[in-house]
Amino acid sequence: PAGRPALRHIQIGWDEPIMQRFPCPHCGPRDEVEFFYAADAGKTRPGRDCSAEDWARYRFMRKNAKGPAKELWLHAGGCGQWIFIQRDTLTHAVIGSEALGA
C-alpha cells in the first residue's frame, strides 16, 4: 500500500539478536538455521521390529522439562557432524556443546 514501507526496509536494532548461535565444536559459533534437532540425548532408539506406537513415542514424545537439557543435533549446514548441545529450555541460553563420542 502507498505510504507504507516495504518489509525489506524495516530495521532491527543492532543490540537485538536476530537468531540464536550454537557453538559447534568443529566449526565454532554458527547460526541456528544450520542445525537440525534430532532427540533428547540419552534416549534409546527402539529396535527395527518395534511397534508403530513405540516408534511414535520415541520420535514425538518428549519430557519437555524446564531447565538444563542435553540434546543431539546435526550440523547439517556446516560440517555435517552430530553434536551434543547443552541448553536451558526455559531461557534458551546455550550452556555448551561437545562432539559426539568425545
Stockholm file with secondary structure:
# STOCKHOLM 1.0

chainA/1-102         PAGRPALRHIQIGWDEPIMQRFPCPHCGPRDEVEFFYAADAGKTRPGRDCSAEDWARYRFMRKNAKGPAKELWLHAGGCGQWIFIQRDTLTHAVIGSEALGA
#=GR chainA/1-102 SS CTTSCCGGGCCCCTTSCSSCEEEETTTEEEEGGGCEEEEETTCCCCCTTCCHHHHHHHHHCCCCCSSEEEEEEECTTTTCCEEEEEEETTTCCEEEEEETTC
#=GC SS_cons         CTTSCCGGGCCCCTTSCSSCEEEETTTEEEEGGGCEEEEETTCCCCCTTCCHHHHHHHHHCCCCCSSEEEEEEECTTTTCCEEEEEEETTTCCEEEEEETTC
//
